[in-house]
Amino acid sequence: MLGSREFMRRPRFGSGVTRWLTPGLHVKRWVAVTIVAIVGISLGISYALREFYESAHLPAFTYNLTLQFWPRWVRAGIFLGVGVLLLVVGMYNLTRSLLSPFVPGGNKALVERLYDFRRLQKGPRIVAVGGGTGLSTLLRGIKRHSGNVTALVTVADDGGSSGRLRAEYQVLPPGDFRQCLTALADVEPLMTELFQYRFREGSLRGHSFGNLFIMAMSEITGDFEHALRESGRVLAVRGQIVPTTLETVTLCAVAGERVLVGESQVPTTSEPIQRVFLVPEHPRLNPEAQLAIMNAEMVVVGPGSLYTSLLPNLLVEGMVESLRSTSAIKVYVCNVATQPGETTGYAVHDHVEALERYVGAGLFDYVVANSNLSLPLSPTAQEAGVHRVGFDRRRTAGNGKPTRYVLGDLVSPKITTHHDPEKLAQLLMRRVWGRS
């Protein structure tokens, strides 16, 4: 029984060969070179043996072995067919034998990875700006359409495990970076689950393994950015993850007569947020982040918490100027649900107007919003005061702004307060990138 299971898991020869013939793998050209080399060797051997073959007295069995009782063209076809078949089988098994130890899943996994790698290499250069669950949701979907993805991540997080590590070790908070790493990872699900594992007891209670791993890697490499790159190699990340700024910043918000200090404190207010700012007020934009923006073909801001994930990135000095300078398509992805303490009662135009108070009008070429308002929110979300973010066309039409609104069903059927990664990625690639 075990043997039969192992046999069923083995890749079928025919399916593997068919995938090898797919255009764009950069394989067939080298197969052609190999065939030409074999033909050259065969011609050399045939010329060398020609004189010997015609003058020598060969044993009788060679007459039948070389099929000389059939016409010359029939023999040529048979030997050519057998030669091509043996060449294909030999190359197939040679590739499988040499590379299967390095690529889990056998030859089928190898050819699929090669196909994906070549296809994703041709994808657009995309920069995703944000933090938290929203950014990781976008990355999880967009990595299937492009391998040229750069995530610019906020460093204002000060809650939970990230906040404790930030306060104790005076480093950038690793939590949002961990989520981006696992979202872009191309490894076994168990490795991703390991990075997200959170300890429940003892002195490590509340810490996630991924946060501690990044911290340990930072200690080993001596640099947080280097630690992110090395962590990305461990998880076979598609793309790169870059902090928006390398300075330690604190997000503050003014709500009524209160000043809320810390990203984790901002959503606790029951009054509308009037203004948010960073301390220090003018942290410098990470040069690596600026370079990614300037080289991008599409920059996507959001989805994510408006005041605690998106604006901390946009408030970094030089960010807005870089976004205005780049020739990339600029897209804002609005949330599908409101967030109590941040965007209670907000519609799409309220999100856009709040952003424009900080970045100015006309920055975004497209605003992507959800059109599926019929999918009910979970009872827990409704009890917390969460509502669908609606779209009022009258509030966006005739305002003289060049921004174009793109609507689509973006709600996840599993977590109805979040975007569905694949729905969002397909809309961005087909209706935004595809039309630009």
C-alpha positions in Angstrom: 0.0 0.0 0.0 2.8 2.4 0.9 4.5 1.5 -2.4 1.4 2.4 -4.4 1.1 5.8 -2.7 4.7 6.5 -3.5 4.0 5.6 -7.1 1.0 7.9 -7.3 3.1 10.8 -6.0 5.7 10.3 -8.7 5.3 12.7 -11.6 4.1 11.2 -14.9 6.6 11.2 -17.6 4.2 12.5 -20.3 3.0 15.5 -18.3 6.6 16.5 -17.4 7.7 16.4 -21.1 4.7 18.5 -22.1 5.5 21.2 -19.6 9.1 21.3 -20.7 7.8 22.2 -24.2 6.0 25.3 -22.9 7.3 28.5 -24.5 9.4 30.8 -22.3 11.3 28.3 -20.2 14.6 29.0 -22.1 15.0 25.2 -22.3 14.2 24.2 -25.9 17.1 26.3 -27.3 19.6 24.2 -25.3 17.9 21.0 -26.3 18.4 22.1 -29.9 22.1 22.8 -29.2 22.4 19.3 -27.7 20.7 17.7 -30.8 23.0 19.6 -33.2 26.0 18.4 -31.1 24.8 14.8 -31.3 24.3 15.1 -35.0 27.8 16.5 -35.4 29.3 13.6 -33.4 27.3 11.1 -35.4 28.5 12.5 -38.7 32.1 12.5 -37.4 31.8 8.8 -36.4 30.0 7.9 -39.7 32.8 9.5 -41.8 35.5 7.7 -39.8 33.8 4.3 -40.2 32.7 4.7 -43.8 35.9 3.3 -45.3 36.0 0.5 -42.7 32.4 -0.4 -43.2 32.7 -0.7 -47.0 36.0 -2.7 -47.1 35.7 -4.8 -44.0 34.0 -8.2 -43.8 31.4 -7.8 -41.0 29.7 -10.7 -39.2 26.4 -11.9 -40.6 24.3 -10.7 -37.5 25.1 -7.1 -38.3 22.9 -7.4 -41.4 19.8 -8.0 -39.3 21.0 -5.7 -36.5 21.2 -2.7 -38.8 17.9 -3.6 -40.6 19.5 -3.7 -44.0 16.7 -5.9 -45.3 14.5 -2.7 -45.3 14.8 0.3 -47.6 17.3 3.0 -46.6 14.6 5.6 -45.9 12.7 3.2 -43.6 15.9 2.5 -41.7 16.6 6.2 -41.4 13.2 6.9 -40.0 13.4 4.1 -37.4 16.9 5.0 -36.2 16.0 8.7 -36.1 12.8 8.1 -34.1 14.5 5.8 -31.6 17.4 8.3 -31.2 15.0 11.2 -30.5 13.1 9.1 -28.0 16.2 8.0 -26.2 17.5 11.6 -26.1 14.2 12.8 -24.5 14.1 10.0 -22.0 17.8 10.5 -21.1 17.6 14.3 -20.7 14.4 13.9 -18.6 15.9 11.4 -16.2 19.3 13.2 -16.1 17.6 16.5 -15.1 15.5 14.7 -12.6 18.5 12.8 -11.1 20.7 15.9 -10.9 18.2 18.5 -9.6 15.6 16.5 -7.6 17.7 16.7 -4.4 17.6 20.5 -4.5 13.9 20.9 -5.5 11.3 19.2 -3.3 8.6 17.4 -5.2 10.6 15.8 -8.0 10.8 16.8 -11.6 7.2 18.0 -11.8 7.9 20.5 -9.1 11.1 21.5 -10.9 9.5 22.3 -14.2 6.5 24.1 -12.6 9.0 26.2 -10.6 11.0 27.0 -13.7 7.8 27.9 -15.6 6.6 30.1 -12.7 10.0 31.7 -12.4 10.2 32.6 -16.1 6.6 33.9 -16.2 7.0 36.0 -13.0 10.3 37.5 -14.2 8.3 39.1 -17.0 5.8 40.7 -14.5 5.6 44.4 -13.9 7.8 46.1 -11.2 5.3 46.6 -8.4 5.8 48.5 -5.1 3.3 47.8 -2.4 3.1 50.4 0.5 1.5 49.6 3.8 1.6 47.4 6.8 -0.2 44.9 8.9 -2.7 42.4 7.5 -3.7 44.6 4.5 -0.2 44.6 3.0 0.3 40.9 3.5 -3.1 40.2 1.9 -2.1 42.2 -1.2 1.3 40.5 -1.4 -0.2 37.0 -1.1 -2.2 37.6 -4.2 0.2 39.8 -6.3 3.1 37.4 -6.0 1.3 35.0 -8.3 1.4 37.6 -11.1 4.8 39.2 -10.7 8.2 38.3 -9.2 9.3 41.9 -9.2 7.5 43.0 -6.0 8.9 45.3 -3.4 7.0 45.8 -0.1 7.6 49.1 1.7 6.6 48.5 5.3 5.8 50.9 8.1 8.0 50.9 11.2 5.6 52.6 13.5 4.2 49.4 15.1 4.5 49.4 18.9 2.0 46.9 20.0 2.2 43.2 21.0 5.3 41.2 20.5 6.8 43.8 18.1 6.3 46.6 20.6 8.0 44.6 23.4 11.0 43.7 21.2 11.2 47.3 19.9 11.3 48.7 23.5 13.8 46.1 24.8 16.2 45.9 21.9 15.8 49.4 20.3 15.2 47.9 16.9 12.6 48.3 14.2 9.4 46.4 15.0 9.6 43.0 13.2 5.9 42.0 13.2 4.8 43.6 9.9 8.0 42.4 8.2 7.3 38.9 9.4 3.8 39.0 7.9 5.2 40.2 4.6 7.9 37.5 4.6 5.4 34.7 5.1 3.0 36.3 2.5 5.8 36.3 -0.2 7.3 33.0 0.9 7.6 30.1 -1.6 8.2 27.2 0.8 6.3 24.4 2.4 3.3 25.5 4.4 4.8 24.1 7.6 7.7 26.7 7.4 5.2 29.5 7.0 3.2 28.1 9.9 6.3 28.0 12.0 7.1 31.6 11.4 3.6 32.6 12.4 3.6 30.4 15.5 3.0 32.4 18.7 4.2 31.1 22.1 1.5 30.7 24.7 3.4 30.1 27.9 6.5 31.1 29.8 8.7 34.1 29.3 8.2 34.0 25.5 4.4 34.2 25.9 3.0 36.4 23.2 6.1 36.4 21.0 5.9 34.8 17.5 8.7 32.6 16.3 9.1 34.7 13.2 9.7 37.9 15.3 12.4 36.1 17.3 14.0 34.7 14.2 14.3 38.1 12.6 15.7 39.5 15.8 18.3 36.7 16.0 19.2 37.2 12.4 19.6 40.9 13.0 22.0 40.1 15.9 24.0 37.7 13.7 24.2 40.0 10.6 24.5 43.2 12.7 22.0 45.0 10.5 18.2 44.8 10.3 18.0 45.2 6.5 20.6 42.4 6.0 18.5 40.3 8.4 15.4 40.8 6.3 17.3 39.8 3.1 18.7 36.6 4.8 15.3 35.7 6.2 13.9 36.1 2.7 16.4 33.6 1.4 15.4 31.1 4.1 11.8 31.4 3.1 12.5 31.7 -0.7 10.7 35.0 -0.8 9.4 36.3 -4.2 10.5 39.9 -4.2 12.0 42.1 -1.5 10.9 43.7 1.8 12.2 47.2 2.7 11.5 49.5 5.7 10.1 52.9 4.6 12.5 54.6 7.0 15.4 53.3 9.0 14.7 55.7 11.9 12.8 54.8 15.0 9.5 56.7 14.8 6.4 57.0 17.0 2.9 57.6 15.5 0.8 60.2 17.3 -2.8 61.3 16.8 -4.9 64.2 17.8 -8.5 63.2 18.7 -10.7 65.9 20.3 -8.6 67.3 23.2 -6.4 64.2 23.5 -3.0 63.4 22.0 -2.6 59.6 21.5 1.0 58.5 21.6 1.8 55.2 19.9 0.3 53.3 17.0 -1.4 50.8 19.3 -3.2 53.7 21.1 -4.6 55.5 18.0 -7.6 53.1 17.5 -8.7 53.3 21.1 -10.3 56.7 20.8 -14.0 57.2 20.5 -13.6 60.6 18.9 -12.9 61.3 15.3 -9.1 61.6 14.5 -8.3 65.1 13.5 -4.6 64.7 12.7 -1.8 62.2 12.8 2.0 62.9 12.9 5.3 61.2 13.5 7.9 61.8 16.2 10.4 62.8 15.1 8.4 64.8 12.5 10.7 64.4 9.5 12.2 60.9 9.4 14.2 60.4 6.2 13.0 58.1 3.5 15.1 54.9 3.2 17.2 55.3 0.0 16.4 51.7 -1.0 12.7 52.5 -0.7 13.1 55.6 -2.8 15.0 53.7 -5.5 12.2 51.0 -5.6 9.6 53.7 -6.1 11.5 55.5 -8.9 12.1 52.2 -10.7 8.5 50.9 -10.3 5.9 50.5 -13.0 3.0 50.4 -10.5 2.8 51.6 -6.9 -0.1 50.3 -4.8 -0.9 52.0 -1.5 -3.2 49.9 0.7 -5.3 48.1 1.7 -4.6 48.6 5.4 -5.5 50.8 8.4 -5.8 54.3 7.1 -4.2 56.1 10.0 -2.0 53.4 11.5 -0.6 51.5 8.5 -0.8 53.8 5.4 -0.2 57.3 6.7 2.9 56.4 8.7 4.5 55.5 5.4 3.3 58.6 3.6 4.4 61.0 6.3 8.0 60.0 5.9 9.9 62.9 4.4 10.5 62.4 0.8 7.8 59.7 0.3 5.2 61.9 -1.4 7.8 63.7 -3.5 9.0 60.4 -4.7 5.5 59.2 -5.5 4.9 62.4 -7.5 8.2 62.1 -9.3 7.9 58.5 -10.4 6.4 57.6 -13.8 4.7 54.5 -12.2 0.9 54.1 -12.1 -0.2 55.0 -8.6 -3.1 53.1 -7.1 -4.9 53.5 -3.8 -6.8 50.4 -2.6 -9.6 51.3 -0.2 -10.6 49.0 2.7 -13.7 46.8 2.3 -14.8 47.5 5.9 -14.6 50.3 8.4 -12.3 50.1 11.5 -13.7 51.3 14.8 -11.6 54.0 16.3 -10.1 55.0 13.0 -12.6 55.1 10.1 -16.0 54.7 11.8 -18.7 55.8 9.3 -16.2 56.4 6.4 -17.2 55.8 2.8 -14.7 55.5 -0.1 -14.6 59.3 -0.7 -13.9 59.9 3.1 -10.8 57.6 2.9 -9.6 59.4 -0.3 -10.2 62.9 1.2 -8.4 61.9 4.4 -5.3 60.8 2.4 -5.4 64.0 0.3 -5.1 66.2 3.3 -1.6 64.8 3.7 -0.5 64.0 0.2 -2.4 66.6 -1.8 -5.0 66.1 -4.6 -4.4 64.1 -7.7 -1.6 61.8 -6.5 -3.4 58.6 -7.3 -4.3 57.6 -10.9 -6.7 54.9 -9.7 -8.8 54.2 -6.6 -9.8 50.6 -6.2 -12.9 50.0 -4.2 -15.2 47.1 -3.3 -18.6 46.8 -5.0 -19.9 43.7 -3.1 -22.0 45.1 -0.3 -24.3 42.2 0.0 -22.0 39.7 1.7 -22.9 40.0 5.4 -20.3 40.7 8.0 -19.7 38.2 10.8 -21.7 38.7 14.0 -18.5 39.5 15.9 -17.6 42.3 13.4 -21.1 43.7 13.6 -21.0 43.8 17.4 -17.7 45.7 17.2 -19.4 48.4 15.1 -17.8 47.4 11.7 -19.7 48.3 8.6 -19.1 47.9 4.8 -17.3 50.8 3.1 -19.8 52.2 0.6 -19.1 54.0 -2.7 -21.2 57.1 -3.4 -20.7 57.9 -7.1 -22.2 61.4 -6.7 -19.4 62.3 -4.2 -16.7 61.3 -6.7 -18.2 62.4 -10.0 -17.7 65.9 -11.3 -15.0 66.8 -8.9 -12.6 67.7 -11.7 -9.9 65.3 -10.5 -8.2 62.9 -12.9 -8.5 59.9 -10.5 -10.3 57.0 -12.0 -12.4 54.6 -9.7 -12.3 50.9 -10.4 -14.9 48.8 -8.6 -15.1 45.0 -8.2 -16.1 42.2 -5.9 -13.0 42.2 -3.6 -14.4 40.7 -0.3 -13.0 37.5 1.1 -15.7 34.9 1.6 -13.7 33.5 4.5 -12.9 36.7 6.4 -15.6 39.2 5.2 -13.8 42.2 6.7 -10.8 41.6 4.5 -9.9 41.6 0.9 -9.6 38.3 -1.0 -5.9 38.2 -2.1 -6.6 36.6 -5.6 -9.6 38.8 -6.4 -7.6 41.9 -5.5 -4.6 40.8 -7.5 -6.6 39.9 -10.6 -8.4 43.3 -10.6 -5.1 45.2 -10.3 -3.5 43.2 -13.1 -6.4 43.1 -15.5 -8.4 46.3 -15.0 -5.6 48.6 -13.8 -2.3 47.4 -15.2 -4.0 45.9 -18.2 -5.6 49.2 -19.2 -2.6 51.4 -18.6 
